[in-house]
């Protein structure tokens, strides 16, 4: 929503983008509210994968926002024609989107309208998430839900459907409360489209699309002629596009999933079994063991390739659970290639 112009910041001697509300909605309270919410949501975030905002205000009755100037095109432009994106490129873009969303979620902000039109790829391959006009704060559980919609009012009543058809999560379609898992579903839809060249839930009518989101699983990406990793297919379709609302609650779990169990065998060392599933390549087991050893941790047997690695972490002595979690944090840090 809005018209975007290229402009020059004479004070700092740089090119910027100026977004203004079109005259047709300049006096619309809902449009003004959404425009202001978007500016405030983006201003609360500072992340390389989220469009930066420099200023916001009104001039002669026209609301405007000054942002960084981007040169490139949206993912929709890259996807026009139904051509799938090469796997490694899609993974790279997906990871950048996930990192930007993770930063928003850590500040209690859910985007609620992630789609190819709202993801921009610069000429050097850097991804920026756009349009937080439907974004919602979810950190205050005592507040009533402000579910989502294609055009939003400042205080959406429960049961109102907001978002973009085909990318909305099942809970959005039903008008239910949302949390970061809604964005994970939308990211799964975007990744599916990048990898397959097809929309995950495209049907002939809106009602058929809604029914598909609520009741159907998209076809396996590996079922196409493309050589897509089964592990990647699983992450996108099962961890992302899970209609049963069993998706990971945290966005970073999509980029690097871990599960751990704390056990103390009779020999007395405390062990953790940790499974790491990554969208991006991970280092070899020997390399990871070496890095962990430098930091005081001993890894037991494990296996690994580009898509999945399973390790057994061993450390002598009684390890409190919080120390175990710290150990897993270190493993995450050193595992990525």
C-alpha positions, 0 to 999 in steps of 0.5 A: 500500500502506498506510492514509492518515489526515489529521493535525495537526502541532501543532509546525509548526501544519499539516495532514499525511498519515500513512500506516501499514501495515495490521494485516494486513501489519504484521508482514510483512517484505516489506511492511515492507521496501517501506514503508521503501524507499519512505520512504528513496527519497522522502526522498532526493528534493526536487522539487515534483512528488514527494510530500514526506516529513517523518518516518518511524518506528515507534510501538507496533509500527506503521510510519508515514510522515508526508507532505505532505497533498494535496487533489485526486484521482489521474489514475485518478479523472480517467480513470474513464469512459474520457473523454480529457483535453484535449490541452493539459491532458494535455501539462501533466500529462505534463511535470510527471510527466516533471520529477519522474521526471527528478529521481528519475533524476538521483539514480539512482532508477527508480520502476518502478510509474508508473501513473494511480493513482500520480499525484496532481493537486491542486485547483490542477492541480499534479502529484505522483508517489506510491508509490515502494515499488518504486523501485530504485537503478540507479546502481551497475552492479556490483550485481545487478539488482533487477527489479520487481513489484506487491509487492516484496521487498528484494532481487528476484532477476533474472527476477522480474516487478514492476510493474503490468500494462499499464504495465510496460515490455517489459524489466520484463515479461521480468524483465530489468534496468531503467533510466530507460527503463522509466519513460519507457515507463510515462509513454508509457502514461499519456500515451496513456491521457490523450490517448485515454481508452483504455489502450495495451495493454489485453487480455482476459487478462494473457498477452495484455496481455504479448504486446501490450506485447512485440510490438504498437504501440498504435493511432495517437492521431491515428486517433481523432476527436480533433485530436491533433498528429502530432508529439505522437502520435510522441513518445508512441508512438514515443519513449515506447512503443518495445518495441525498447528504443530509448527515450531514456535520459534523461527530459528528452529526452521534454520537449525532444529535441535532436540535434546535429552538429558541422561546420566548413564551408570558410568557417570558422565552426563550426556545429551543426544542432540539432533541438528537439522539445517537448511544450510550446509553443516561442517563435517563431524570431525570438524565440529568435534574439533571446534567443540573440543577447543571449547571444552566439550567432547562429542561422541559418535555422530554422522553428518552430511549437508542436510542433517547431523546427529551427535552425542555430546558427552561431558564428565560430571553432573551437568545442570539442564541450563549448562546443557542448553548452553552446550547446545548453543555452542554446538549450533554456533560451530556446526554451520559450514 
